[in-house]
């Protein structure tokens, strides 16, 4: 029952979000003016509206919009799908065509999603295991002043904006010390042979910039959980039996807090997959975050609305999977 409720909630949120995006980009903001610019005559605006279907009543635009997004619906000429009852059938959701790139929004998303997936996955793994080993070290050493210093540094990292972290990393490690490239993708092309080659040094700074904040949050949460578990009866019983702090941590405390940490891990992974906009843009990293920022600057409303919807759906799906796993784990 809880799993069905989580799935229904996810579908409802996706529908609500798509409706909000429709209202924003069809009612509040005039997409015709965004495409044509400020200096254009009324006849040109009318032609653009007719071409985009914006001359239809708002409710028909909304129905067409939902039909484009739905995997089951009326298949039109620009849809990819299979009809089983006339024009009704199963189809691939259509997010529109980019004004600036003149290409299907979904195709552009698939060209950039791997870069974001790789960056987000490596960053959250680095943050998780870094926080795990730091928290374990502090717990085993049990030195209060060290823990206080680490907490202060972690709070500072959380408060520091991601674009400031990125700029500082570029300044120190690229400009001052010349240790890593300033910007670019880890797949480079040789200017002489025109062949692609992999240079992982391009990944180092973006991963560190993406990992610092989740690392600080993981670590603070881990330390708080350890302090709470330390006061519970099972820990006091384990101490009375003569178990070492290492044994208590490995055998008793960490298994009890692992589910909470995994839940936070999935939440941050979903957040980073949704796009580290400033980090990708500053490092010129070709992920969906950089693509979204460039689309905003170009007033490319199909790209902006499509990417916002896709990233939100990714975030919701990952969190729903996380909830289902948590529910099943607790039941078992």
Legacy VTK file of the C-alpha trace (Angstrom):
# vtk DataFile Version 3.0
C-alpha trace
ASCII
DATASET POLYDATA
POINTS 332 float
0.000 0.000 0.000
2.808 2.414 0.874
4.616 1.600 -2.370
1.463 2.241 -4.427
0.966 5.533 -2.576
4.552 6.585 -3.348
4.106 5.809 -7.059
0.768 7.670 -7.175
2.350 10.649 -5.421
5.210 10.703 -7.947
2.839 10.617 -10.928
0.708 13.376 -9.370
3.737 15.595 -8.790
4.920 15.070 -12.379
1.477 16.065 -13.676
1.393 19.099 -11.383
4.883 20.189 -12.409
4.123 19.834 -16.122
0.985 21.948 -15.611
2.969 24.654 -13.811
5.529 24.712 -16.633
2.717 24.989 -19.189
1.180 27.937 -17.354
4.552 29.612 -16.959
5.692 29.281 -20.579
2.335 29.604 -22.326
0.423 32.083 -20.186
2.761 34.125 -18.011
5.576 34.304 -20.594
4.885 34.761 -24.306
7.051 32.190 -26.142
6.408 33.954 -29.447
8.056 37.124 -28.172
10.938 35.071 -26.772
11.535 33.488 -30.168
11.022 36.549 -32.368
12.676 39.150 -30.164
11.507 42.666 -29.426
11.782 44.282 -32.846
9.338 42.357 -35.019
6.077 43.231 -36.740
2.690 41.866 -35.734
2.299 39.750 -38.898
5.506 37.858 -38.142
4.353 37.246 -34.589
1.037 35.926 -35.873
2.783 33.552 -38.307
5.018 32.212 -35.538
2.043 31.665 -33.239
0.212 29.774 -35.966
3.263 27.619 -36.696
3.706 26.709 -33.024
-0.006 26.135 -32.429
-0.184 29.067 -30.020
-3.175 30.570 -31.823
-5.400 27.784 -30.480
-7.511 28.254 -27.336
-5.521 27.724 -24.153
-7.359 24.542 -23.176
-6.585 22.947 -26.577
-2.922 23.921 -26.185
-2.954 22.263 -22.765
-4.547 19.062 -24.098
-2.015 18.918 -26.955
0.775 19.534 -24.446
-0.363 16.664 -22.205
-0.783 14.424 -25.240
2.797 15.180 -26.306
4.109 14.287 -22.860
1.987 11.186 -22.306
3.427 7.775 -23.332
-0.102 6.736 -24.362
-2.143 9.055 -26.561
-2.933 10.250 -30.051
0.058 9.744 -32.341
0.821 12.739 -34.563
3.256 13.154 -37.444
6.126 14.295 -35.207
5.663 11.477 -32.664
7.601 8.232 -32.569
5.293 5.405 -31.594
3.012 2.545 -32.539
-0.745 2.925 -33.005
-3.010 0.049 -32.021
-6.460 1.674 -32.348
-6.381 4.129 -35.216
-4.186 7.046 -34.203
-4.307 6.012 -30.538
-1.234 4.128 -29.403
1.992 3.979 -27.439
4.467 6.722 -28.235
7.627 8.367 -27.032
7.011 11.595 -25.071
7.661 14.674 -27.193
9.230 17.662 -25.424
9.423 19.983 -28.389
12.136 21.280 -30.698
14.804 23.697 -29.551
14.529 27.200 -31.024
18.291 27.739 -30.858
19.707 24.287 -31.685
16.901 23.315 -34.128
16.906 19.806 -32.703
14.608 17.609 -30.632
14.900 18.461 -26.937
15.114 14.790 -25.922
17.969 14.155 -28.380
19.938 17.065 -26.950
19.279 15.801 -23.438
20.620 12.322 -24.278
23.777 13.894 -25.727
24.546 15.653 -22.425
23.105 13.371 -19.748
26.079 10.979 -19.580
28.444 13.811 -18.643
26.158 14.851 -15.785
25.546 11.234 -14.738
29.283 10.568 -14.525
30.017 13.778 -12.630
27.143 13.326 -10.165
27.865 9.659 -9.502
31.590 10.123 -8.892
30.998 13.214 -6.750
28.396 11.610 -4.486
30.488 8.440 -4.079
33.529 10.548 -3.131
31.430 12.564 -0.683
29.845 9.489 0.913
32.991 7.479 1.472
35.001 10.551 2.450
32.430 11.363 5.131
32.304 7.722 6.242
36.057 7.444 6.840
36.282 10.912 8.423
33.361 10.196 10.764
34.739 6.795 11.703
38.165 8.274 12.418
36.688 10.986 14.655
34.507 8.466 16.499
37.371 6.078 17.163
39.740 8.852 18.269
37.045 10.484 20.378
38.853 13.842 20.579
36.262 16.561 21.192
38.322 19.481 19.852
38.950 17.707 16.537
35.259 16.987 16.133
34.380 20.620 16.873
36.865 21.883 14.265
35.532 19.454 11.649
31.957 20.543 12.361
32.894 24.213 11.964
34.651 23.553 8.646
31.687 21.487 7.437
29.221 24.258 8.277
31.448 26.714 6.402
31.446 24.467 3.305
27.661 24.164 3.440
27.258 27.947 3.624
29.734 28.594 0.793
27.959 28.874 -2.612
28.956 26.301 -5.209
30.047 28.926 -7.731
32.422 30.446 -5.145
33.917 27.009 -4.458
34.376 26.450 -8.196
36.076 29.811 -8.712
38.409 29.259 -5.755
39.383 25.812 -7.044
40.096 27.253 -10.498
42.134 30.046 -9.024
44.279 27.862 -6.789
44.713 24.620 -8.721
44.578 25.892 -12.310
45.789 29.482 -12.397
48.174 29.647 -9.418
49.594 26.105 -9.293
48.790 24.929 -12.845
47.909 21.410 -11.638
44.662 20.858 -13.545
43.050 22.212 -16.732
40.872 25.285 -16.366
37.826 23.907 -18.164
36.616 21.352 -20.674
35.499 17.750 -21.045
37.593 14.684 -20.268
37.189 13.473 -23.877
39.577 15.628 -25.914
40.530 15.650 -29.591
44.138 15.606 -30.744
44.713 18.582 -33.060
47.186 16.619 -35.195
45.589 13.194 -35.562
41.979 14.406 -34.949
41.454 11.356 -32.752
39.671 11.433 -29.418
41.591 10.646 -26.251
40.681 10.585 -22.558
42.245 13.013 -20.073
40.776 12.396 -16.603
42.452 15.493 -15.173
39.522 17.510 -16.573
37.225 15.673 -14.149
39.135 16.365 -10.936
38.068 19.933 -10.139
34.396 19.552 -11.167
34.119 16.408 -9.019
35.703 18.119 -5.999
33.482 21.190 -6.435
30.382 18.970 -6.670
31.401 16.737 -3.749
32.359 19.282 -1.076
28.858 20.285 0.000
27.337 16.765 0.117
30.514 15.627 1.903
29.978 18.255 4.598
26.282 17.346 4.949
27.028 13.596 5.066
29.679 14.169 7.704
27.543 16.386 9.950
24.654 13.940 9.728
26.954 11.003 10.490
28.423 12.760 13.525
24.967 13.660 14.799
23.736 10.096 14.353
26.797 8.758 16.157
26.178 11.101 19.085
22.544 9.980 19.284
23.383 6.277 19.042
26.087 6.695 21.682
23.399 7.485 24.262
21.257 4.425 23.533
21.086 1.395 25.767
22.496 -1.133 23.308
25.721 0.895 23.030
26.025 1.149 26.821
25.454 -2.620 27.050
28.142 -3.253 24.444
30.581 -1.056 26.388
29.802 -2.908 29.614
30.719 -6.150 27.858
34.171 -4.748 27.118
33.800 -4.272 23.350
36.188 -1.787 21.757
34.923 1.413 20.105
35.847 -0.060 16.721
33.773 -3.199 17.347
30.841 -1.160 18.644
30.978 1.058 15.560
31.255 -1.755 13.016
28.927 -4.308 14.603
26.240 -2.189 16.241
26.132 1.529 15.444
26.873 1.657 11.724
24.325 -1.054 10.702
21.638 0.900 12.584
22.355 4.214 10.822
23.178 2.801 7.397
19.586 3.056 6.116
19.438 6.773 6.927
22.779 7.408 5.230
21.722 5.503 2.113
18.540 7.576 1.931
20.562 10.795 2.084
22.961 9.343 -0.499
20.100 8.800 -2.990
18.683 12.264 -2.306
21.989 13.958 -3.052
22.624 11.768 -6.079
19.235 12.800 -7.447
20.024 16.458 -6.721
23.356 16.324 -8.546
21.794 14.452 -11.469
19.225 17.215 -11.717
22.128 19.457 -12.647
24.990 21.280 -10.971
24.279 24.357 -13.036
26.947 26.791 -11.885
29.627 24.137 -11.547
29.091 22.796 -15.064
28.884 26.288 -16.543
32.013 27.585 -14.794
34.080 24.533 -15.768
32.574 24.476 -19.286
31.510 20.908 -18.576
29.004 19.717 -21.216
26.279 18.399 -18.912
22.576 19.142 -18.715
23.208 21.944 -16.207
25.380 23.873 -18.652
22.889 23.155 -21.447
20.060 24.582 -19.335
21.971 27.758 -18.472
22.823 28.350 -22.143
19.189 27.733 -23.119
18.027 30.330 -20.577
20.482 32.862 -21.999
19.186 32.126 -25.522
15.497 32.426 -24.510
15.009 28.886 -25.782
11.764 28.083 -23.976
11.255 24.505 -25.345
14.718 23.561 -24.074
14.214 25.273 -20.720
10.777 23.764 -20.076
11.815 20.343 -21.402
15.012 20.147 -19.343
13.232 21.385 -16.210
10.625 18.666 -16.631
13.154 15.899 -17.372
15.416 16.751 -14.456
12.457 16.983 -12.095
11.207 13.574 -13.273
14.682 12.098 -12.756
14.779 13.511 -9.239
11.314 12.184 -8.391
11.939 8.719 -9.852
15.195 8.262 -7.926
13.559 9.420 -4.707
10.606 7.092 -5.301
12.987 4.167 -5.812
14.743 5.223 -2.626
11.447 5.243 -0.699
10.470 1.835 -2.075
13.823 0.350 -1.066
13.542 1.876 2.410
10.006 0.513 2.821
11.011 -2.978 1.679
14.104 -2.962 3.913
12.126 -1.945 6.988
9.399 -4.509 6.272
11.935 -7.294 5.815
LINES 1 333
332 0 1 2 3 4 5 6 7 8 9 10 11 12 13 14 15 16 17 18 19 20 21 22 23 24 25 26 27 28 29 30 31 32 33 34 35 36 37 38 39 40 41 42 43 44 45 46 47 48 49 50 51 52 53 54 55 56 57 58 59 60 61 62 63 64 65 66 67 68 69 70 71 72 73 74 75 76 77 78 79 80 81 82 83 84 85 86 87 88 89 90 91 92 93 94 95 96 97 98 99 100 101 102 103 104 105 106 107 108 109 110 111 112 113 114 115 116 117 118 119 120 121 122 123 124 125 126 127 128 129 130 131 132 133 134 135 136 137 138 139 140 141 142 143 144 145 146 147 148 149 150 151 152 153 154 155 156 157 158 159 160 161 162 163 164 165 166 167 168 169 170 171 172 173 174 175 176 177 178 179 180 181 182 183 184 185 186 187 188 189 190 191 192 193 194 195 196 197 198 199 200 201 202 203 204 205 206 207 208 209 210 211 212 213 214 215 216 217 218 219 220 221 222 223 224 225 226 227 228 229 230 231 232 233 234 235 236 237 238 239 240 241 242 243 244 245 246 247 248 249 250 251 252 253 254 255 256 257 258 259 260 261 262 263 264 265 266 267 268 269 270 271 272 273 274 275 276 277 278 279 280 281 282 283 284 285 286 287 288 289 290 291 292 293 294 295 296 297 298 299 300 301 302 303 304 305 306 307 308 309 310 311 312 313 314 315 316 317 318 319 320 321 322 323 324 325 326 327 328 329 330 331
